């Protein structure tokens, strides 16, 4: 039984072909395409308003040089939200529960922010490794600690997204299994458990959106330090 709980995180395959590629391309098929009409549809208008507000709030503390990342951050935000939300549907697979995928997104973007900082302002970028006013005996130790914390950032990005979504899916499956088992034995307790399951599902919808936002927000903060 315990092993079956984790089977939902295994990448599905058909005829030996991994279907994770199909799951990654599906979100882009769900978005409405732009038209040549003078007036957009309600869906396009809502999507445009959301993208404008999100980009404005995200790039507000960043210098003008970092505004080139607006399209990338907005696309990544929509991509992660859609993947997380689709993973809450029955009989679906959530690619963002795979640490390899999340690290594949986190490491290149984090490395790009570091390279930009080292190229544009190397003194300022290296200055983050040593806080101002540090006593001389602590300088080597603090440089090592700050360097380790710098390289842990992409790992923290990937693990945070993976752990939150994995824990939510496991909890939903555990409570759903408990409600199904208790239904013939104790119907009242089963109904209460199903109510808890419904509330937990609403919570997971919020977590799916919040974790996508946190992922992009932390990347924007890393970019802010280097531009």
C-alpha positions as CSV (number, residue, x, y, z in Angstrom):
1,X,0.0,0.0,0.0
2,X,2.8,2.4,0.9
3,X,4.5,1.7,-2.4
4,X,1.3,2.4,-4.4
5,X,1.2,5.9,-2.9
6,X,4.4,6.8,-4.6
7,X,3.5,5.2,-8.0
8,X,1.7,8.4,-8.9
9,X,5.0,10.2,-9.1
10,X,6.5,7.8,-11.6
11,X,6.8,9.2,-15.1
12,X,4.2,7.4,-17.3
13,X,5.2,5.9,-20.6
14,X,3.5,4.4,-23.6
15,X,5.2,1.8,-25.8
16,X,8.5,2.7,-24.0
17,X,8.1,6.4,-24.8
18,X,8.0,8.8,-21.8
19,X,4.8,10.9,-21.8
20,X,6.4,13.7,-19.7
21,X,7.1,15.5,-23.0
22,X,3.3,15.5,-23.8
23,X,2.6,16.8,-20.3
24,X,5.0,19.6,-20.8
25,X,3.6,20.7,-24.1
26,X,0.0,20.5,-23.1
27,X,-0.2,23.8,-21.2
28,X,0.7,25.8,-24.3
29,X,-2.2,24.2,-26.2
30,X,-4.7,25.5,-23.7
31,X,-3.9,29.2,-24.0
32,X,-6.0,31.2,-26.5
33,X,-4.2,32.5,-29.6
34,X,-4.1,36.2,-30.5
35,X,-6.5,37.2,-33.3
36,X,-6.7,40.1,-35.8
37,X,-10.0,41.4,-34.5
38,X,-10.3,44.8,-33.0
39,X,-11.8,43.5,-29.8
40,X,-10.3,40.6,-27.9
41,X,-12.3,37.8,-26.3
42,X,-12.9,37.8,-22.5
43,X,-10.3,35.1,-22.1
44,X,-7.6,37.1,-23.9
45,X,-8.5,40.3,-22.0
46,X,-8.3,38.5,-18.7
47,X,-5.0,36.9,-19.6
48,X,-3.6,40.2,-20.7
49,X,-4.7,42.0,-17.5
50,X,-3.2,39.2,-15.4
51,X,0.1,39.3,-17.3
52,X,0.4,43.1,-17.0
53,X,-0.3,43.1,-13.3
54,X,2.0,40.2,-12.5
55,X,4.9,41.7,-14.6
56,X,4.4,45.1,-13.0
57,X,4.5,43.8,-9.5
58,X,7.4,41.4,-10.2
59,X,9.7,43.9,-12.0
60,X,8.9,46.9,-9.8
61,X,12.0,46.7,-7.6
62,X,14.3,45.7,-10.4
63,X,16.4,48.1,-12.5
64,X,15.6,48.8,-16.1
65,X,18.3,46.5,-17.2
66,X,16.5,43.5,-15.7
67,X,13.2,44.3,-17.5
68,X,14.5,42.2,-20.4
69,X,13.5,39.2,-18.3
70,X,9.8,40.2,-18.2
71,X,8.7,37.8,-21.0
72,X,10.7,34.9,-19.6
73,X,9.4,35.4,-16.0
74,X,5.8,35.8,-17.2
75,X,6.0,32.7,-19.4
76,X,7.6,30.6,-16.7
77,X,4.9,31.7,-14.2
78,X,2.1,30.7,-16.5
79,X,3.8,27.5,-17.4
80,X,4.4,26.4,-13.8
81,X,0.8,27.4,-12.7
82,X,-0.7,25.4,-15.5
83,X,1.4,22.3,-14.8
84,X,0.6,22.4,-11.1
85,X,-3.1,22.9,-11.6
86,X,-3.4,20.2,-14.3
87,X,-1.7,17.8,-11.9
88,X,-4.6,18.2,-9.5
89,X,-7.0,16.6,-12.0
90,X,-7.7,12.9,-11.6
91,X,-5.6,10.4,-13.6
92,X,-3.1,13.1,-14.6
93,X,0.7,13.3,-14.1
94,X,2.4,16.3,-12.5
95,X,5.8,16.9,-14.1
96,X,6.7,19.5,-11.4
97,X,6.9,16.7,-8.8
98,X,10.0,15.5,-10.5
99,X,13.2,17.0,-9.0
100,X,15.1,16.6,-12.2
101,X,12.6,18.8,-14.1
102,X,12.6,21.5,-11.4
103,X,16.4,21.5,-11.2
104,X,16.5,21.7,-15.0
105,X,14.5,24.9,-14.7
106,X,16.3,26.4,-11.6
107,X,19.9,25.8,-12.4
108,X,20.2,27.5,-15.8
109,X,18.1,30.5,-14.7
110,X,20.1,30.9,-11.5
111,X,23.4,30.5,-13.4
112,X,22.3,33.1,-15.9
113,X,21.7,35.7,-13.1
114,X,25.1,34.9,-11.6
115,X,26.8,35.3,-15.0
116,X,25.1,38.6,-15.6
117,X,26.3,39.9,-12.3
118,X,29.9,38.7,-12.8
119,X,29.9,40.2,-16.3
120,X,28.3,43.6,-15.6
121,X,29.5,44.4,-12.1
122,X,32.0,41.8,-10.8
123,X,33.0,43.8,-7.7
124,X,29.4,44.2,-6.5
125,X,28.7,40.5,-7.3
126,X,31.7,39.3,-5.3
127,X,30.9,41.8,-2.5
128,X,27.9,39.6,-1.6
129,X,30.3,36.9,-0.4
130,X,31.7,39.2,2.4
131,X,29.3,41.4,4.4
132,X,30.6,44.9,5.2
133,X,32.2,45.3,8.6
134,X,33.2,41.7,9.1
135,X,36.0,41.1,11.6
136,X,39.2,39.9,10.0
137,X,39.4,36.5,11.7
138,X,35.9,35.6,10.4
139,X,36.5,36.6,6.8
140,X,37.6,33.1,5.5
141,X,34.8,31.4,7.3
142,X,32.1,33.8,6.0
143,X,33.4,33.6,2.5
144,X,33.0,29.8,2.6
145,X,29.6,30.1,4.1
146,X,28.3,32.7,1.6
147,X,29.7,30.7,-1.3
148,X,27.9,27.5,-0.1
149,X,24.7,29.5,0.4
150,X,25.1,30.9,-3.2
151,X,25.4,27.4,-4.7
152,X,22.5,26.1,-2.6
153,X,20.1,28.5,-4.1
154,X,19.1,26.5,-7.2
155,X,18.9,23.3,-5.1
156,X,16.5,25.2,-2.7
157,X,14.4,26.4,-5.6
158,X,14.0,22.9,-7.1
159,X,13.5,21.1,-3.7
160,X,10.9,23.6,-2.5
161,X,8.7,23.2,-5.5
162,X,9.1,19.4,-5.5
163,X,8.5,18.9,-1.8
164,X,5.4,21.1,-1.5
165,X,3.7,19.5,-4.5
166,X,4.7,15.9,-3.5
167,X,3.5,16.4,0.1
168,X,0.2,17.8,-1.1
169,X,-0.4,14.9,-3.5
170,X,0.5,12.3,-0.9
171,X,-1.8,13.9,1.7
172,X,-4.7,14.0,-0.8
173,X,-4.2,10.4,-1.7
174,X,-3.9,9.3,2.0
175,X,-7.1,11.1,3.0
176,X,-9.0,9.9,-0.1
177,X,-8.0,6.3,0.7
178,X,-9.1,6.7,4.3
179,X,-12.5,8.1,3.2
180,X,-13.0,5.2,0.8
181,X,-12.1,2.6,3.4
182,X,-14.3,4.2,6.2
183,X,-17.4,4.6,4.0
184,X,-18.9,1.1,4.6
185,X,-17.7,1.0,8.2
186,X,-18.4,4.5,9.6
187,X,-20.3,6.6,7.1
188,X,-20.4,9.7,9.3
189,X,-16.6,9.7,9.8
190,X,-16.2,9.1,6.1
191,X,-18.3,12.1,5.2
192,X,-16.2,14.2,7.6
193,X,-13.1,12.9,6.0
194,X,-14.4,13.7,2.6
195,X,-15.1,17.3,3.8
196,X,-11.5,17.5,4.9
197,X,-10.4,16.2,1.6
198,X,-12.4,18.9,-0.2
199,X,-10.9,21.6,1.9
200,X,-7.4,20.2,1.4
201,X,-8.0,20.2,-2.4
202,X,-8.8,23.9,-2.3
203,X,-5.7,24.4,-0.2
204,X,-3.6,22.5,-2.8
205,X,-5.0,24.7,-5.6
206,X,-3.7,27.7,-3.7
207,X,-0.4,26.0,-3.0
208,X,0.0,25.2,-6.7
209,X,-0.4,28.9,-7.6
210,X,1.7,30.2,-4.7
211,X,4.6,27.8,-5.3
212,X,4.8,28.9,-9.0
213,X,4.8,32.5,-7.9
214,X,7.5,31.9,-5.2
215,X,9.7,30.1,-7.7
216,X,9.6,33.1,-10.1
217,X,9.8,35.7,-7.3
218,X,13.0,34.2,-5.9
219,X,14.5,34.2,-9.4
220,X,13.6,37.9,-9.7
221,X,15.3,38.6,-6.4
222,X,18.4,36.8,-7.5
223,X,18.3,38.9,-10.7
224,X,17.9,42.0,-8.6
225,X,21.1,41.4,-6.8
226,X,23.1,41.2,-10.1
227,X,21.7,44.0,-12.2
